[in-house]
Amino acid sequence: MSEERLQKFLARAGVASRRAAERLIEQGFVKVNGKVVRELGTKVDPSRDVVEFEGRRIEADGRCAYLLLHKPPQVISASSDPDRRQVVTELVPAEYGRLYPVGRLDWDSEGALLMTNDGTLTQLLTHPRHEVPKTYSVKVQGVLGSSDDRIEQIRAGVRLDDGYRTRAAEVIRDCDTGRNTWFIVVVKEGKNRQIRRMFEAVGLRVTRLKRVAYGPVLLGELPQGAFRKLSEDEVDQLYEVAGSKRPTLTASRGRLTSSKKKNRPSSGRGKPARSTTRSQNKGSGVRRGRSGGRGGRGTDG
């Protein structure tokens, strides 16, 4: 096997995007043949060299795994935590190999979180220029109408507390309970705690936040703490939504039959609309992980 740059190898193995892998190398988190390497020009031969990250050997065998996890609240969207709090990788059995979350969900948020060792796809989905849509079900304190001035401001873009102005967002009123209002919000960017901060910028408080879709992949009825494999079509669609084509050598572990059935969000009073998935959970390889109540911090979107 020919040599390749260390950061490219780490990205191919799913450790991080290439840019993030460069930072890990510079910070001394990566060893090659037992020695810490900080030089970005370092090349490795995967068939000969031993590459370690955080004390674990990293291998890139050409096979990639793609999972959709329903992240519960109070679980950190990371692969490790210095305080030994629960992280999302603990919810996935070791049989799937070392997987990493694609982006993050805030500690007190829940919903769709992609898990993979495909570094190329991770980089494509998380890069701002690709504008991959992420859809959230958002519970806001108070009863608000669809044409409320504050909601219109969010649709047009608002200035956050750090001075950043958000791009236009799609905001659809779903329903209200008489005390709170549910909205479906679609954004194509992922700043730290962005959804909550967007509503805070216009004086509104988010009391619950659930990501119901990442690009074309829908959460559906997947229970909290459970996961399922993505279908081959879903993986192809993720590459497409990020403006790329799936490499021919990237074969996922396992297949999942998909259906074309979809439901749209309802409007009016009552319970919030449920999103549906292209794949049926019953008999589709849905697995439950282990969830707990230990805390941490992360980011939305």
Residue, then its C-alpha position, 0 to 999 in steps of 0.5 A: m500500500s502506498e504512503e499517504r499524509l497522516q491527516k488524510f489517513l486519519a480523515r479516511a479512518g473517520v477520526a476527524s475531518r482533514r482540517a481537524a486532524e491537522r489540529l490533532i497532530e499539531q497538538g500532539f494527540v497522534k503517535v506513529n510507531g510509538k512516537v508523538v508526531r506533530e509534523l503535518g508533512t508526515k506520511v504513513d504506510p497503513s500496511r506497515d506503520v502503527v498510528e494511534f490516537e488517544g492511545r488507540r490504534i487507528e485502522a482504515d480498512g476501506r469499510c465504513a459504517y453509517l448509523l443514525l442515533h437518537k441522542p438523548p438529552q444529557v449525553i455529550s456529542a463527543s467520542s470522549d470526555p476528560d471528566r468521564r461523563q457519558v458520551v454518544t459513542e458509548l451508545v453504540p456497540a464496539e462491533y461497529g468499530r470506532l465511530y464519530p459523531v457528525g457535528r454536535l447536538d447540545w447537551d440538553s438537546e436530543g434527536a438525529l445524530l449521524m455516527t460514522n467512520d467516513g471522514t470524507l462524508t463528515q467533512l462534506l456534511t459539516h463544512p459551511r459552504h455545502e449548506v446541508p439543511k438540518t431540521y428541528s422541532v422547537k418548543v417555545q414558551g408562549v402562544l405565538g402566531s405564524s406571522d408574529d414579528r419575532i418569528e419573521q425576524i428569525r426567518a429573515g436572520v437575526r444578530l446573535d449575542d456575539g455579533y454574528r448575523t444568521r442566514a435566513a431560516e425556514v420557520i413553520r408553525d406546527c401547533d400550540t398546546g395553549r401554553n407553548t408553541w411548536f415550530i419546525v425550523v430548518v437551518k443550513e448553518g451550525k453555530n454554537r447553540q444556534i437555534r436557542r440563541m436565534f429565539e433568545a435574540v428576539g426575546l423568546r425562550v426555547t424549552r425543548l429542542k429536537r433535531v428531526a432530520y439531518g439532510p435527507v435522513l429522518l429520525g422518524e420513530l426511533p426511540q431515545g438512545a436507539f440507533r439504526k443503520l443507514s440504507e445505501d440510498e441514504v448514504d448516497q443521498l447524504y453525499e449528494v446533498a453535500g454536493s459530492k458523489r460517494p466514492t466507489l470503495t466506500a461500502s457500508r456494513g449492512r443494508l436497510t430496506s427503505s420505503k418512500k412513505k412520508n408524512r408532513p408536519s400538521s398544523g393547529r392545536g395539539k401535539p407536535a407533528r412527528s417526522t417519519t423516516r424512509s425506513q421502518n423501525k420494526g425489523s430494520g435493525v434498530r438497536r438500543g444503546r445505553s443512555g444515562g443522565r450525566g451532563g456535559r456541553g455541546t453545540d446545536g447543529 
